[in-house]
């Protein structure tokens, strides 16, 4: 069963069974999610104030070694693995700590729904109910952003902004991740998004190719990254019609270059400028009139 969820309270971290044995990889992953900030805040590490956004935590590798009962090398390899599969983003903080961002943190925070209330014990055993909607509204009014994007989400977010679309990032995660592994950066994606829009948006035939499924094909993407957008575009796959048109254009260019403009023919001259000749007559090479039917001729 992969549908639905269970409520796992953060107090499980205080349970004596939680830290009894060395962690498995899945348990360490859950431990990171539990340790991440649910709301933006600050933490002090060796007199250094660090601002944490939703879904972030600041732990040293030594802290993870102690909690998970792992070696330093195993912790490093595990963090590298989580980065590779885009579960986390890691950023060193000074010499003693690490800022860890949980990708798609909001996926793991669906436990509370609109209208759910949280009960907080107060002095004198009284209890006060707080509406979650008021908390959400106060956060929104202060323009605090709780969205943390992974690489493929940043790419699709830029694509939607550049093209005015609403593509879902998870649909193209594999394609984008494969391109990222080849060394392409976020700036490469942004450049391609704008190049191809400029090239194809006004071309009825090519506009149909203006979609992630096409531009994220590795062979196509490499050519788009290196494309000079100051020259006319070339179709994805040359067709017979395109080649024929290109040949005609080349022939016309050669004709104009070497033959120059053609002189207008006599058929375009006004009728008043054309001298009428007698029937059956023609002018010889020396300018004399000759009658072909009888073989005789007369001087003009």
C-alpha angles and dihedrals in degrees: 000000000000099000124097127008145248127232111248110184119214089235087080085083088067093053113110091228094056096071099028100100136027110284125250118226092258092049090051089051091053089047090057092050091049091049095051120103115262090200132021114277147134134266131193118226116177094332090314116122112215123190113218125198126206110295096022133114134179112219130154119229088244089059091052091047091055096043096045097033090232133138120256091250093052091051091051092049091048094051090048090052093051090050092049093054090042098244094126143012117221127205124173117236110204115306101307110043144046130217108221121192118196109221115227089007090164089068089069095047103067094109094102121061132193111292096019113136132213120217117217120192113234134195114288091032091281120143130213125200118218121197112229090215090067090052092051092047093050091050092048093048090055090051094236110163118215097179116111114186128207122214098272091046091053090050095051091042089058091044092053091048094049096044100031092239138130105225116164113240097217091060092066100030095112094049093047093045091051090053091046090055088056089060103262114147134213089258090057090054092047091050093049092049091057097039094053094044089054091047102045113020093089096040110090093204099043095039089078088065092055095106137101092250089065106036095045093060102117095232092047095043093054091055092045093053090054095039118124102223091198092076128066116275125255118220118252094249119014110237127203090255092052092049092048091051091048090051091050091050090050092049091050091050092052092047092052092047100049105023100035122207115333117246114246112260125239089255088073094055119103116265091241091063094056115089113221117229128204116267113276092015131118137171119257126225091265094054096256123131117246132185111217098192097063099022091233125117139198133208116252 
